[in-house]
């Protein structure tokens, strides 16, 4: 094709993409069904991972829960089973009048929903691969992969032990490589699947005091974007990807983090339930990326076009330049208290 003609075609497609994006803002797309599909969630024992599990359970997905903490993972599984039982009872109650009226028992098919739990340290490559093999043998192939597990060290760079820096990078970034390599081949073969990367707004812009966390989340974002382009290049349009970048979420992970007190009422920490509901809407409508709240899109855009000194001025005005310092101080105090208790 003549390059000039191709340029006009590309221009039209870019403009059309804007039109489609605007249309999705005006008319909410229909959510797809994940009923009966195998959904694997890492870090499912608490926080956002647990809430993702409950949301997918309500949509009748077959759940595989990974967490390093066996007890908390089993607690999540118990909540999921409770949801399954409630849905089964509702289905039975709805089917009863039909059965009585028709005299037949084929009103509703039996729904065999189950939840499987695995203790897995996603920061250890061989543990991920061996657990993934168990999942394939005991459950089946994974259709929806939610890379959610995350950790934070809570130390200034020069005070952070190298082991904690490595741990943060392994869990928050490298684990995405291992889980994706484990489950993507079958998705490619079937041209069907969905990979969700739960990153952070700190994977789009950074702040002081959490260098290891920001680096790991930037890495997760870069991995996700490159993977999305690779799937497009391979023309595997049946495999969807969604990048989730929430602002500070009130899960306790960053307890003590504070921005300027005058600004805080307008930008409070997100409720975990709200964050997950927004993410679920994006996943089920095949939205490539979701930033919560929407203001995060503007912050990311401004960071990209403004001079660095202008960004620093904005950070200082918002109190975002040292927002992590109270959190780090609390973590340090807690560490000292634990050491004193243990007589170290």
BELVENFEN-V636748 format. One record per residue. N is the residue number from 1. PHI is phi as a letter, one per 40 degrees, with the letter a starting at -180 (NA if undefined). OMEGA is omega in whole degrees, 0 to 359 (999 if undefined). Layout:
n={N,N}
phi={PHI,PHI}
omega={OMEGA,OMEGA}
This chain:
n={1,2,3,4,5,6,7,8,9,10,11,12,13,14,15,16,17,18,19,20,21,22,23,24,25,26,27,28,29,30,31,32,33,34,35,36,37,38,39,40,41,42,43,44,45,46,47,48,49,50,51,52,53,54,55,56,57,58,59,60,61,62,63,64,65,66,67,68,69,70,71,72,73,74,75,76,77,78,79,80,81,82,83,84,85,86,87,88,89,90,91,92,93,94,95,96,97,98,99,100,101,102,103,104,105,106,107,108,109,110,111,112,113,114,115,116,117,118,119,120,121,122,123,124,125,126,127,128,129,130,131,132,133,134,135,136,137,138,139,140,141,142,143,144,145,146,147,148,149,150,151,152,153,154,155,156,157,158,159,160,161,162,163,164,165,166,167,168,169,170,171,172,173,174,175,176,177,178,179,180,181,182,183,184,185,186,187,188,189,190,191,192,193,194,195,196,197,198,199,200,201,202,203,204,205,206,207,208,209,210,211,212,213,214,215,216,217,218,219,220,221,222,223,224,225,226,227,228,229,230,231,232,233,234,235,236,237,238,239,240,241,242,243,244,245,246,247,248,249,250,251,252,253,254,255,256,257,258,259,260,261,262,263,264,265,266,267,268,269,270,271,272,273,274,275,276,277,278,279,280,281,282,283,284,285,286,287,288,289,290,291,292,293,294,295,296,297,298,299,300,301,302,303,304,305,306,307,308,309,310,311,312,313,314,315,316,317,318,319,320,321,322,323,324,325,326,327,328,329,330,331,332,333,334,335,336,337,338,339,340,341,342,343,344}
phi={NA,d,c,c,c,c,c,c,c,c,d,c,c,c,c,c,c,c,c,c,c,c,c,c,c,c,b,c,c,c,c,c,c,b,d,g,c,c,b,b,b,c,g,c,c,a,f,c,d,c,c,c,d,c,c,c,c,c,b,g,c,c,b,b,b,b,a,c,c,c,c,c,c,c,c,c,c,c,c,c,c,c,c,d,c,c,c,c,c,c,c,c,c,c,c,d,c,c,c,c,c,c,g,b,b,b,c,b,c,c,b,c,c,b,b,b,b,b,c,a,c,c,c,b,d,c,c,c,c,c,c,c,c,c,c,c,c,c,b,h,c,c,c,b,b,b,c,b,d,a,b,b,c,g,b,c,d,c,b,c,d,d,c,c,c,c,c,c,c,c,c,c,b,d,d,c,c,c,c,c,c,c,b,c,d,c,c,c,c,c,f,a,i,a,b,b,b,c,b,a,c,c,c,b,a,b,a,c,g,b,d,c,c,c,c,c,c,c,c,c,c,c,d,c,c,c,c,c,c,c,c,c,c,c,f,c,c,c,b,b,b,b,b,b,b,c,c,d,b,c,b,g,c,b,d,h,c,b,c,d,c,c,c,d,c,c,a,c,d,c,c,d,c,c,d,c,c,c,c,c,c,c,c,c,b,f,c,c,a,b,b,b,c,c,d,c,c,c,c,c,c,c,c,c,b,c,c,d,c,c,c,c,c,c,d,c,c,c,g,c,c,b,c,c,c,c,c,c,c,c,c,c,c,c,c,c,c,c,c,c,c,c,g,c}
omega={177,186,179,178,179,178,179,178,179,178,179,181,178,179,179,177,176,180,180,179,179,180,179,176,183,182,183,180,178,179,179,180,174,181,178,180,180,181,180,181,175,183,187,186,182,173,182,181,178,181,175,180,181,179,179,177,179,179,172,173,174,193,172,186,177,172,178,180,185,184,181,178,178,176,176,179,178,177,179,180,177,178,179,180,179,180,179,178,178,179,179,179,179,182,185,179,180,179,180,182,185,182,180,185,182,183,180,176,178,182,185,181,181,175,181,180,178,174,186,173,186,176,179,187,183,177,178,183,181,178,178,178,177,180,180,181,187,184,185,182,182,178,180,179,179,178,188,186,180,177,174,183,180,179,168,187,185,178,185,176,181,182,179,176,179,180,179,180,182,184,187,184,186,181,179,177,186,182,180,178,181,189,182,183,180,176,178,179,182,188,181,177,179,179,182,176,176,182,182,172,177,169,179,173,190,173,186,170,181,184,183,181,179,180,181,181,173,178,179,179,179,177,183,182,179,178,179,178,180,178,177,180,179,180,176,185,178,178,183,177,177,178,183,182,180,169,180,181,185,177,183,182,180,182,181,179,184,168,182,188,178,182,188,178,180,180,182,174,182,171,182,181,179,181,182,178,177,179,179,178,179,181,186,174,178,177,185,185,177,173,181,354,184,178,181,176,181,180,180,180,181,178,183,186,183,172,184,180,177,177,178,178,179,179,182,179,181,185,183,183,180,185,182,185,177,178,180,179,178,180,180,179,179,178,179,179,180,179,179,179,183,178,181,999}
